[in-house]
Amino acid sequence: MSVVQGRLCIFGAALLWSLGGAFTKVLTEPTAFGLNDPPLETWPIAGFNVPVQIACYRALFAGLVLVPTLRPVDIRFKPLMLVMACSFTLMNATFISAQALGPASNAILLQNSAPFWMYLAAILWLGDAPDRRGTISLFAGMLGVGIIVAGAWGNLVVVAVGLVSGFCYAGIILCLRLLRELPSNWLTVWNHLIAALALFPIVLMLQPPTWPQFITLVLFGVVQLGVGYFLMARGLQAVSPTEAGAIVLLEPILNPVWTYFVCGETPHPLTYVGGAVILMALAYRYWPGDSRQEAVGRRQETGIRSQESHQGPE
């Protein structure tokens, strides 16, 4: 694979991951597709309705589509994987909840604050030496989060859910760093399937989705997450993790664009300001061209971050 092909694969991954907000809104808001009727039954947790069916099926089908990438030698277990799976399960549920209950742009931007929390945790818990880029990006990123919080002052519960998603994502990154000797595809399959199994008992007690909704959930998991991860893995064969981390910043930029086209959602003006600050902080953190010592640290962190679908995230 050439470098150009690798970049195109990573761009494709970012493009697919950016569709997460649009998929969520199609299933929860009135759109031209009419897939919010009948409403997907939710589960009340801590005073708000969690869209557990979306979170469960999304993770389930993403994990299943990636199972064929595994080899028997890849499948290994370490106790820390249980902690990582718990973090992923909570991140998955809170991220989908933040997208469904509030602006999708807030959810993705707050989740992308995870590298800042990870940098802080690496210094306080792992004993890493702070570096100039990391420290500057940390303060800039927190400023961006503060601006978003100010813009969503009347809906702080949803903002808190989005921040919990970011904290959990940071926990996943930390676990991935400590488990970096294990194959990334195995860890990704493990996270998604355990997250789905954890929510499945609740899903069985709810009214099942209609067939059109179920097909949409399959596409949500397979295409938006599974294929996105596959393209990222392919792209990393030819592109450095640092460059990949910079390209993936397209995800939080495109996410509100697709959401606007799907349901006309327009974020608060301060969301644009705070989001721009966060993205500039991330770009400064991950853009190539720093000193050798900083590059080594960022290469590890960005490589681990690039392994996890958002994730893209998850």
C-alpha positions in Angstrom: 0.0 0.0 0.0 1.3 3.4 -1.0 1.3 6.4 1.4 -1.5 8.0 -0.7 -3.6 4.9 -0.4 -3.0 4.8 3.3 -4.1 8.4 3.7 -7.2 7.7 1.7 -8.1 4.7 3.9 -7.7 6.9 7.1 -9.7 9.6 5.5 -12.4 7.0 4.8 -12.3 5.9 8.4 -12.7 9.4 9.7 -15.6 10.0 7.2 -17.4 6.9 8.4 -16.8 7.6 12.1 -18.2 11.1 11.6 -21.6 9.6 10.6 -22.3 8.5 14.2 -24.3 11.5 15.1 -26.4 11.3 11.9 -27.2 7.6 12.6 -28.2 8.4 16.2 -30.4 11.3 15.1 -32.1 9.2 12.4 -33.1 6.7 15.0 -34.2 9.2 17.7 -35.4 12.4 15.9 -38.0 13.1 13.2 -36.3 12.9 9.8 -37.2 12.2 6.2 -36.5 8.5 6.9 -39.2 8.2 9.6 -37.1 5.7 11.6 -37.9 7.3 14.9 -41.5 6.0 14.8 -42.2 4.0 16.8 -39.6 5.3 19.2 -36.9 2.9 20.3 -37.6 2.0 23.9 -35.0 3.3 26.3 -34.0 2.4 29.8 -34.1 5.0 32.7 -30.7 5.4 34.4 -29.8 8.2 36.9 -32.8 10.3 35.9 -32.5 10.2 32.1 -33.5 7.7 29.4 -30.5 5.8 28.0 -30.8 4.5 24.4 -29.4 1.1 25.4 -30.7 -0.6 22.2 -28.6 1.7 20.0 -25.6 1.3 22.2 -25.9 -2.5 22.4 -26.6 -3.3 18.7 -24.0 -0.8 17.5 -21.3 -2.4 19.5 -22.5 -5.9 18.8 -22.5 -5.7 15.0 -19.2 -3.7 15.0 -17.6 -6.5 17.1 -19.0 -9.3 15.0 -17.9 -7.9 11.7 -14.3 -7.7 13.0 -14.2 -11.2 14.3 -12.9 -12.6 10.9 -9.8 -10.4 11.3 -8.7 -12.5 14.3 -6.3 -15.4 14.3 -6.2 -18.0 17.1 -2.8 -16.7 18.2 -4.3 -13.2 18.7 -6.7 -14.3 21.4 -5.1 -13.7 24.8 -6.4 -12.5 28.1 -5.1 -10.2 30.8 -7.0 -9.0 33.9 -6.7 -5.4 32.9 -8.9 -6.2 29.9 -11.9 -6.4 32.3 -11.2 -2.8 33.5 -10.9 -1.7 29.8 -14.2 -3.4 28.9 -16.0 -1.8 31.8 -14.7 1.6 30.7 -15.7 0.9 27.1 -19.2 -0.2 28.1 -19.8 3.0 30.0 -18.2 5.1 27.3 -20.4 3.5 24.7 -23.6 4.1 26.7 -22.8 7.7 27.7 -21.6 8.7 24.2 -24.7 7.4 22.5 -26.8 9.1 25.2 -25.1 12.4 24.8 -25.7 12.3 21.0 -29.4 11.3 21.4 -30.2 13.7 24.3 -28.3 16.8 23.1 -26.4 18.2 20.1 -24.3 15.5 18.5 -21.5 18.1 18.1 -21.2 18.5 21.8 -21.0 14.8 22.3 -18.2 14.2 19.8 -16.2 17.3 20.9 -16.4 16.4 24.6 -15.4 12.9 23.9 -12.4 14.2 22.0 -11.2 15.8 25.2 -10.0 12.3 26.2 -6.4 12.8 25.0 -6.1 15.7 27.4 -7.3 13.6 30.4 -5.0 10.8 29.2 -2.0 13.2 29.1 -2.8 14.3 32.7 -3.2 10.7 33.9 0.0 9.6 32.3 1.9 12.3 34.2 0.1 11.8 37.6 -0.2 8.0 37.6 2.4 6.6 35.1 5.2 9.1 35.9 5.6 10.4 32.4 7.5 13.6 32.0 5.4 16.5 30.8 6.3 18.1 27.5 5.7 21.5 26.1 3.2 20.5 23.4 1.2 18.3 25.8 0.9 21.0 28.5 -0.1 23.8 26.1 -2.7 21.5 24.4 -4.0 20.5 27.8 -4.8 24.0 28.9 -6.1 25.0 25.5 -8.3 21.9 25.4 -9.8 22.6 28.8 -10.5 26.1 27.7 -12.5 24.7 24.8 -14.4 22.4 27.0 -15.2 25.3 29.3 -16.6 27.3 26.4 -18.8 24.4 25.3 -20.1 24.1 28.9 -20.9 27.8 28.9 -22.9 27.5 25.7 -24.9 24.5 27.1 -25.5 26.0 30.5 -29.2 25.2 30.4 -28.6 21.5 29.7 -25.7 20.6 31.9 -26.8 17.0 32.5 -26.2 16.2 28.9 -22.8 18.0 29.0 -21.9 16.0 32.1 -22.8 12.8 30.2 -20.6 13.8 27.4 -17.7 14.6 29.8 -18.1 11.1 31.4 -17.8 9.7 27.9 -14.5 11.6 27.5 -13.2 10.4 30.9 -14.1 6.8 30.0 -12.4 7.1 26.6 -9.3 8.3 28.4 -9.5 5.2 30.6 -9.6 3.1 27.5 -6.6 4.8 26.0 -4.7 4.3 29.2 -5.6 0.6 29.3 -4.7 0.2 25.6 -1.3 1.8 26.4 -0.7 -0.7 29.1 -1.9 -3.6 26.9 -0.1 -2.5 23.8 1.7 -5.8 23.4 -1.7 -7.4 22.6 -3.1 -7.3 19.0 -5.3 -4.1 18.5 -7.9 -5.9 16.5 -8.4 -8.5 19.4 -8.8 -5.7 21.9 -11.3 -3.8 19.7 -13.4 -7.0 19.2 -13.2 -7.7 22.9 -14.3 -4.2 23.9 -17.3 -4.1 21.5 -18.6 -7.6 22.2 -18.3 -7.2 26.0 -20.0 -3.8 25.8 -22.9 -5.4 23.8 -23.2 -8.4 26.2 -23.3 -6.1 29.2 -26.3 -4.3 27.8 -28.0 -7.3 26.2 -30.0 -8.4 29.3 -31.6 -4.9 29.4 -32.3 -5.0 25.7 -34.2 -8.3 26.0 -36.7 -6.6 28.4 -37.5 -3.8 25.9 -39.7 -3.6 22.9 -37.6 -4.8 19.9 -36.9 -2.4 17.0 -38.8 -2.6 13.8 -37.1 -4.3 10.9 -36.2 -0.9 9.2 -34.7 0.2 12.5 -32.9 -3.1 13.0 -31.3 -2.9 9.5 -30.2 0.7 10.4 -28.6 -0.5 13.6 -26.8 -3.2 11.6 -25.4 -0.6 9.2 -24.6 1.6 12.2 -22.4 -1.1 13.7 -21.0 -2.7 10.6 -20.4 0.3 8.3 -19.9 3.2 10.6 -17.7 1.4 13.2 -16.5 -1.9 11.7 -15.6 -0.8 8.2 -14.1 2.4 9.7 -11.8 0.4 11.9 -10.8 -1.9 9.1 -9.9 1.1 6.9 -7.9 2.6 9.8 -6.0 -0.6 10.3 -5.2 -0.7 6.6 -4.1 2.9 6.5 -1.7 2.5 9.4 0.3 0.1 7.3 1.5 3.0 5.3 0.9 6.1 7.4 2.5 7.0 10.7 0.2 7.0 13.8 1.0 10.7 14.3 -0.2 11.6 10.8 -3.2 9.3 11.2 -4.2 11.1 14.4 -4.1 14.4 12.6 -6.3 13.1 9.7 -8.8 11.7 12.2 -9.5 15.2 13.4 -11.9 15.4 10.4 -14.3 13.3 12.4 -15.5 15.9 14.9 -15.5 18.5 12.1 -17.8 16.5 9.8 -20.0 15.1 12.5 -22.2 18.2 13.0 -22.3 18.7 9.2 -24.0 15.3 8.6 -26.3 15.9 11.6 -27.4 19.2 10.2 -28.3 17.6 6.9 -30.2 14.8 8.5 -32.3 16.7 11.1 -31.4 20.4 10.8 -29.6 20.4 14.2 -27.7 23.6 14.8 -25.3 23.8 17.7 -25.0 26.8 20.0 -22.6 29.4 18.6 -20.3 28.8 21.6 -20.0 25.2 20.5 -18.3 26.3 17.3 -15.9 28.5 19.4 -15.1 25.8 21.9 -14.9 23.1 19.3 -12.5 25.2 17.3 -10.3 25.6 20.4 -10.4 21.9 21.1 -9.5 20.9 17.5 -6.7 23.4 17.3 -5.3 22.0 20.6 -5.5 18.5 19.3 -4.0 19.5 16.0 -1.1 21.2 17.8 -0.7 18.1 20.0 -0.7 15.5 17.1 0.7 17.5 14.1 4.1 16.2 13.0 7.2 18.3 13.3 8.1 18.5 17.0 11.2 17.4 18.8 12.3 13.8 18.9 11.4 13.2 22.5 7.9 14.7 22.2 7.4 12.8 18.9 8.1 9.4 20.6 5.6 10.1 23.4 2.9 11.4 21.0 3.5 8.5 18.6 2.7 6.0 21.3 -0.4 7.9 22.4 -1.7 8.7 18.9 -1.1 5.1 17.8 -3.2 3.8 20.6 -5.8 6.4 20.0 -5.9 5.5 16.3 -6.5 1.8 17.2 -9.8 2.5 18.9 -12.9 3.3 16.9 -14.8 6.2 18.5 -14.7 5.6 19.0 -14.4 6.6 17.4 -14.7 5.8 19.9 -15.3 4.9 20.0 
